[in-house]
Amino acid sequence: MSLSKPSTNRELIHQRYIECQGYRRDDGLWDIEGHLVDTKTYSFPNHDRGEITSGEPIHEMWLRLTVDEDFIIRDVEAITDYGPYHICPDATHSFNELKGIQIRPGWRKEINQRVGGVNGCTHLRELLGPVATTAFQAIYPIKARRHLKPDSNPQQPPLLLSTCHAYAPGSEVVKRLWPAYHRPDEKTKGDNAKSPAT
């Protein structure tokens, strides 16, 4: 399924491309990499670069977080190949401030404290979101395979619990995967909605 057909003619103006990959390293750590490219469909003058032509990157940036299995950032590499200003690459070094923090709920606040505003780069900071979810997608399934029973430690709730609609405590998915954490009285908005057939 895709989006519905637009109701009017349109002209493409801007395109953002993001690609992320997760690698398991031989030393037990993980490299999670992100690549961001912004382009326009038209050319325009730029003070620092002379002209940015149609299809030429306005922004092209790379980010690598090296993390352990507890999602703690052990190393960071940030690169700006293209930015609208000559000084844009100067912001990449500040991303070393992320070393030692953990990817977990609430980590966005810590990111903004360390590399927010003038301390960093808006686009590299935005790239941290997809890189973080890629880290989770890469690492969590490998960790989960090691545990025969997800409920083996009732003192430690599953990492995915309450992170989305499917993992709501009252959902059938949680009932099946983690029965010890199933709370049938905790319904989501979607659970209360009537189906089209009723």
Residue pairs with C-beta under 8 A, 6 or more apart in sequence:
11 41
12 41
13 40
13 41
13 42
14 38
14 39
14 40
14 41
15 38
15 39
15 40
15 41
16 36
16 37
16 38
17 35
17 36
17 37
17 38
17 39
18 34
18 35
18 36
18 37
18 127
18 130
19 34
19 35
20 32
20 33
20 34
20 35
20 130
20 131
20 133
20 134
21 32
21 33
21 134
22 30
22 31
22 32
22 33
22 134
22 135
22 137
22 138
22 139
23 30
23 31
23 32
23 33
23 138
24 30
24 138
24 142
25 31
25 66
28 68
28 69
29 66
29 67
29 68
29 74
30 66
30 67
30 68
30 69
30 135
30 138
30 139
31 64
31 65
31 66
32 64
32 65
32 66
32 67
32 131
32 132
32 134
32 135
32 138
33 62
33 63
33 64
33 65
33 131
34 62
34 63
34 64
34 127
34 128
34 130
34 131
34 134
35 60
35 61
35 62
35 63
36 59
36 60
36 61
36 62
36 63
36 123
36 124
36 126
36 127
37 57
37 59
37 60
38 57
38 58
38 59
38 60
38 123
39 54
39 55
39 56
39 57
39 58
40 52
40 54
40 55
40 58
41 54
41 55
42 54
43 51
43 52
43 53
43 54
44 51
44 52
45 51
46 52
46 84
47 85
48 84
48 85
48 86
49 84
52 58
52 84
56 82
57 81
57 82
58 82
58 83
58 84
59 80
59 82
59 83
59 84
59 123
60 80
60 81
60 82
61 78
61 79
61 80
61 81
61 82
61 83
61 121
61 123
61 124
61 127
62 77
62 78
62 79
62 81
63 76
63 77
63 78
63 79
63 95
63 124
63 127
63 128
63 131
64 75
64 76
64 77
64 78
65 73
65 75
65 76
65 98
65 128
65 131
65 132
65 135
66 73
66 74
66 75
66 76
67 73
67 74
67 103
67 135
67 139
68 74
69 139
69 143
70 102
71 102
71 103
71 104
71 135
71 136
71 139
72 100
72 101
72 102
72 103
73 98
73 99
73 100
73 101
73 102
73 103
74 99
75 99
76 95
76 96
76 98
76 99
78 92
78 93
78 95
78 121
78 124
79 89
79 92
80 88
80 89
80 91
80 92
80 121
80 124
83 89
83 121
88 121
91 119
91 120
91 121
91 124
92 121
92 124
94 114
94 115
94 119
94 120
95 115
95 120
95 124
97 114
97 115
97 119
98 111
98 114
98 115
98 128
101 107
101 110
101 111
101 114
103 132
103 135
103 136
107 132
108 129
111 125
111 128
112 125
114 120
115 121
115 124
115 125
116 125
136 159
140 159
140 160
144 150
150 158
150 177
150 178
151 178
151 179
151 180
151 181
154 180
157 178
157 181
158 167
158 177
158 178
158 181
160 167
161 167
161 169
161 174
161 178
161 181
162 168
162 169
165 171
165 188
165 190
166 173
167 173
167 174
168 174
168 186
168 187
168 188
169 181
169 182
169 183
169 186
170 182
170 183
170 184
170 185
170 186
170 187
170 188
170 191
171 188
171 191
174 181
174 182
174 183
175 182
175 184
